Amino acid sequence: MAAAKQVIVIGAGIIGASIAWHLTKAGARVTVIADSAAGGVATPNSFAWINASWGNPEPYFRLRTRAMAEWTRLAKDLPGVPLSWCGGLCWDLSAADLETYAEEHSSWGYGIERVDRAAAARIEPNLTELPDFALHVAQEGVAEPVATTKALLADAERHGARILTSTVTALVQSNGRITGVDTSHGLIAADEVVIAAGVGSPDIAATAGVSLPIETPPGLIVHSRPYRKLLNGLVLAERLHMRQTAEGRIIAGSDFGGGDPGVDAEVTARELFAVMKAMLRDSDGLELDFHTVGYRPTPVDGFPVIGRAGGMDGLYVAVTHSGITLAPAVGLFATREILGGERDPLLAPYGLGRFAQ
């Protein structure tokens, strides 16, 4: 019997955690290395919307809907994952654009329902502003990002993975192949290294001469103190996206990725919170707790980078802005490719090599 493959996963955000969990379950010997706590940098600042919503070309839509199905599988395999299919109510586009989105995505099989003002009020009765026309997708949901990441890492560790808090200073090469990493704790050897370090990925890849064209736009999200239930699901209104977390916090951004923090993030946060509070009935006791400014690892064309780095054996890269939606599919597909050489057709457009053309 062949020895279990030794894999280093750099990054403890939701993408790294999912890859580590899937690899461990498949029999690999996994070491997760991160210089931050479980959740990494981007994951704790995520809106955590699981969707295949507007703005997606069909190939990316297919990857996202597959990932949504994989969330259901993951929740069965790892009971206790804080996953909720709460639905999303959307009217942050013009009526014409909403209709175009509904027609296109409905033809692709997305469960979109057109709703009027009365129906929107039944879905979200605590909104002070309601649209004349909106779209509702009952199959959209959320996974509380840090709790999910911690659950994945803890279960991977129970099954033999090693979690190491350290800083990766360089990828180690030998004869044109990545053979491990150099860290603040010393050299660690591996058969394969996975870079899933979000905004830190380009600097790590560069130590082996690999270029990752990634932008890191900031996004501000406000978080209330825990409060009684006001929202049933995701609300994607004009200039304001919000939801209520499992612990009762209402979180919001001017966009689901977070809004521009402006010159003074604290002032922007207070202004955004006031807009959010005004949009909710019976919110007099709702208080701002804190705001976060997350830096989203976003490949320059907006789509994921998932796959082996061309011309560099032993190195796999997984960096994407849509980390929450894609995490279970990326973990599954990356594991199959790393351990068995099988690349899922849904990943075909998303290799790093596309940037060399």
Salt bridges, closest charged atoms under 4 A:
GLU58 OE2 - ARG62 NH2 2.69
GLU70 OE2 - ARG66 NE 2.73
GLU70 OE1 - ARG73 NE 2.72
ASP92 OD2 - HIS241 NE2 2.72
GLU99 OE2 - ARG114 NH2 2.69
GLU104 OE1 - HIS105 ND1 3.37
GLU113 OE1 - HIS136 ND1 3.90
ASP132 OD1 - ARG117 NH2 2.84
GLU144 OE2 - ARG243 NH1 2.99
ASP155 OD1 - ARG158 NH2 3.03
ASP155 OD2 - HIS159 ND1 3.64
GLU192 OE1 - LYS5 NZ 3.22
GLU192 OE2 - ARG308 NE 2.99
GLU238 OE1 - ARG239 NH1 3.66
GLU247 OE2 - ARG249 NE 2.85
GLU266 OE2 - ARG270 NH1 3.13
ASP282 OD2 - ARG228 NH2 3.57
GLU287 OE1 - ARG225 NE 3.10
ASP289 OD1 - ARG225 NH1 3.69
ASP289 OD2 - ARG249 NH1 2.60
ASP301 OD2 - ARG354 NE 2.70
GLU337 OE1 - ARG343 NH1 2.90
